[in-house]
Amino acid sequence: MDLGIKDKVALITGSGGGLGRIVALQLAQEGCKIVIADVRKEGVDKVVEEIKGLNVEVIGFQCDITKTDQIEAMLAEITAKWKAVDILVNNAAVLDNMAPIEKMKDNLWLRDIAVNLTGTYYITKACFTAMKAQKWGRIVTMSSVAGALGGFGQASYSASKSGVIGLMRTVALEGGRYNITANSIVGGIIATEIYPTIREDMRERLEKRTVFLRPGKPAEIADSIVFLCSERASYVTGTEMYLTGGIHLFTF
């Protein structure tokens, strides 16, 4: 199936590994020009080389999305090399702050909101103007089941991931007349390289909550993200796609 995005410029944040890497590889296979962006320079370099092996145009940036000057410098280079970003996948996030609300450290709350919500706002805002000018754009943002339903001990993560859902709905309203779509992915448990670092008993509990009794494969999540980035999803906007393996369904 032709997704109609050959030669589109696709920027994927947090793509120096994990799910972001898989999304970048799949968009590369669709013929997109790829921009790898991550705070981890080693990861950026590694994924750039991997995508070069597919004979696809690619550039990489070590970029902290909480720093507007770094975003502006990155977009200036992208524009000089190609043109505006056509596709933005907001994947960068932090998830390492687990504590009941009365024990949550304020500095970690602020960091999580800065990366997961404010950083997503910064880079979406920076890409939106050029998408508006060219009257085409696709924005897909990773949220979480914790953002849709809440998560015990996850006040900062849940709040930030709930926030991006509202952000995408607003961008969808403002971008529709310019052929810009904006959608969120409500992700569940995904078997990226960091998944084994979760305590085994916790992994077992989470997997039993899914209808498939297993975590999602990164490629399964990336398939839906790539679809939302495509011309095939031209009438899908302002919505949340639940890729949770049914973990969000009520059971008793």
Secondary structure, DSSP 8 states (H G I E B T S, - for coil): ---S-TT-EEEEET-SSHHHHHHHHHHHHTT-EEEEEES-HHHHHHHHHHHHTTT--EEEEE--TT-HHHHHHHHHHHHHHS-S-SEEEE--------B-GGG--HHHHHHHIIIIIIHHHHHHHHHHHHHHHHT-EEEEEEEEHHHHH--TTBHHHHHHHHHHHHHHHHHHHHHGGGTEEEEEEEE--B--TTGGGS-HHHHHHHHHHSSSSS-B-HHHHHHHHHHHTSGGGTT--S-EEEESTTTTS---
